[in-house]
Amino acid sequence: MPLPIELKRKTITGVADGPHLLITGGVHGDEFEPMAAIRRLINAVEPESLTGRLTLTPVVNEAAYENRHRWADDGLDLARTCPGRPDGSVTERTAYALSKLIRQADYYIDLHTGGTTYSVLPMSGYSLHSDPATLDTQRRMARVFNLPFIWGTSPNLDGRSLSVARDAKVPAIYAEYHGSATCDPNGITAYAAGCLNVMADLGMIEREIPELKTDYVVEDERENSGHMQIQNPAPLAGYFEPAVELGQRVEPGDLLGTVCDVLGDRVEPMRSTQSGIVLTLKTFPWVNKDEGAVVVVEVDRLLGG
């Protein structure tokens, strides 16, 4: 029987009873702003000023982090492996440990980035939960997290940290902030501030929530909405050159980018089939055939701004 995974975490218990909030980063080993932001929160939140309990896990997927990769050596994506198994591979055991933590929480925030190969417009998101009270709480958490884009998506995507929260009826949001193998100081600050805003909204700390700066709030209940890796697949393996930027408005037929072979003899355009905003962009030039290179969110499903 393999040894169980014990996630390294810091739990801060307040002076008064209140909700238990779990915040995680490093579900993928190449996403660095979340790790830094959570370490900042560890040093910023004082028990004397806290109501309830805060559990902070900067690096969930240590095996991937030490592998200097998105995944551990077993090749499994932790964000597709939940709820995991106690007797499986290192990723399956990590997923099992993470799922246990999520079920013990009252609220959950999971912080991500585009990692080493993608960049994502700063956003918060949630699943369109079937329970109205849970959904309303998630909407509010995403709002006060205060990033430019909010995306509510299909609740039927399994294997994820948010699907564990969904099944346990734990209100949960996730966030994305750039990526491209960097650690943006602005992302660290925005993530720390967003988490503190949620804590204030939950009554865990005293904090004035700043004026909200969200530009788009979109909800898309269609199957596979939120599955970024399947949008706008590359027509061949090769060098991807984007023709758009994050946040750019595109229309059907607009050029998203091109993919060429090694000699440049074959150049295939990638054109948008949607009207919307570029939310995610592949920034590492090599792309596999059928790998998603651009995510466009249809803002005709706009709820507000």
LINLIN-V693739 format. One record per backbone hydrogen bond with DSSP energy under -1.0 kcal/mol. CO is the residue of the C=O (numbers start at 0). NH is the residue of the N-H. If there is no record, write none. Layout:
CO;NH  CO;NH
This chain:
9;55  11;53  15;51  18;52  19;105  19;106  20;54  21;108  22;56  23;110  24;59  25;60  27;30  31;35  32;36  33;37  34;38  35;39  36;40  37;41  38;42  40;44  45;48  46;49  49;14  51;13  52;20  53;11  54;22  55;9  56;24  59;61  60;64  61;65  63;68  64;67  69;28  71;74  76;79  77;80  80;83  88;92  89;93  90;94  91;84  91;95  92;96  93;97  94;98  95;99  96;100  97;101  98;102  101;104  106;21  107;172  108;23  109;174  113;117  114;180  116;282  116;283  117;179  118;280  119;177  121;148  122;175  123;150  124;173  125;152  126;128  130;134  131;135  132;136  133;137  134;138  135;139  136;140  137;141  138;142  139;143  140;144  142;145  147;214  147;215  148;123  149;217  150;125  151;219  152;127  158;81  159;163  160;164  161;165  162;166  163;167  164;169  165;168  170;107  172;109  173;124  174;111  175;122  177;113  183;187  184;188  185;189  186;190  187;191  188;192  189;193  190;194  191;195  192;196  193;197  194;198  195;199  196;200  197;201  198;203  199;202  203;50  215;149  216;302  216;303  217;151  221;224  223;226  225;227  226;229  227;230  228;291  231;292  233;289  237;286  238;259  240;257  244;247  247;277  249;275  250;253  253;271  255;242  256;269  257;240  258;267  259;238  265;260  267;258  269;255  269;256  271;252  275;249  276;296  277;246  278;120  279;294  280;118  284;239  286;237  287;290  290;233  292;281  294;278  294;279  296;276  297;300  298;301  300;218  303;216
